[in-house]
Amino acid sequence: MRLHSVILAAGLGLPVAWSSAAVAQPYDNYPVCLRVYGPVRFDECRYVSIDQCRPSATGIAGQCITNPWYQPPSAPARRHRGH
């Protein structure tokens, strides 16, 4: 009986692991993502503005969101000019 409970618990945890893996993906470094909802949810991060993203979200189960993983480019290092 104990083994059956362990197998059942492991089996119930497996779909959760799969659903988390389906969402995990590398993100391009753009400030806006199109989040698409459906059998598999995914983010398509390749937009520079919400206005640029909106046409892609029209007519589908999706919305434009700010990219929580966006890393703005760092400012170039300033060089000191000696005289």
C-alpha positions in Angstrom: 0.0 0.0 0.0 2.8 2.4 0.8 4.5 1.8 -2.6 1.2 2.6 -4.3 1.0 5.9 -2.5 4.5 6.8 -3.5 3.9 6.0 -7.2 0.6 7.9 -7.1 2.3 11.0 -5.6 5.1 10.9 -8.1 2.6 10.5 -11.0 0.6 13.5 -9.8 3.8 15.7 -9.6 4.9 14.8 -13.1 2.4 16.9 -15.0 3.3 19.9 -12.9 7.0 19.5 -13.9 6.0 19.2 -17.6 3.8 22.3 -17.5 6.6 24.3 -15.9 9.0 23.1 -18.6 6.7 24.1 -21.4 6.7 27.7 -20.2 10.5 27.9 -19.6 12.3 29.1 -22.6 15.1 31.5 -23.6 13.9 35.1 -24.1 15.3 37.5 -26.6 16.4 40.8 -25.0 13.5 43.0 -26.2 11.4 45.2 -23.8 8.0 43.8 -24.8 6.6 40.3 -25.2 3.5 38.9 -26.8 2.1 36.4 -24.3 0.0 33.8 -26.1 -2.6 31.7 -24.2 -3.8 28.3 -25.4 -3.1 24.6 -24.8 0.5 25.8 -24.3 1.3 29.2 -23.0 4.3 30.9 -24.4 5.9 34.4 -24.6 7.3 35.8 -27.8 9.7 38.5 -26.8 10.7 40.4 -29.9 9.0 43.8 -29.8 10.4 47.2 -28.9 7.1 48.7 -27.9 3.6 47.8 -26.9 2.3 49.6 -30.0 4.5 47.4 -32.2 3.2 44.3 -30.5 -0.5 45.0 -30.6 -1.2 44.0 -34.2 0.3 40.6 -33.5 -2.1 40.2 -30.5 -5.2 41.1 -32.5 -7.6 38.2 -33.1 -5.7 35.7 -30.9 -5.8 34.8 -27.2 -2.8 36.9 -26.3 -1.7 40.1 -24.8 1.3 42.4 -25.0 3.3 42.6 -21.7 6.6 44.2 -20.6 9.4 41.7 -20.6 10.3 40.9 -17.0 13.6 39.5 -18.2 14.6 42.5 -20.3 18.1 43.8 -19.6 18.7 47.3 -21.0 22.0 47.7 -22.7 24.6 49.1 -20.3 26.0 52.6 -21.0 29.3 52.6 -22.9 32.3 53.1 -20.7 33.4 56.7 -20.8 37.0 57.2 -21.6 39.0 59.8 -19.9 40.9 62.0 -22.3 44.2 63.2 -21.0 45.8 66.4 -22.2 
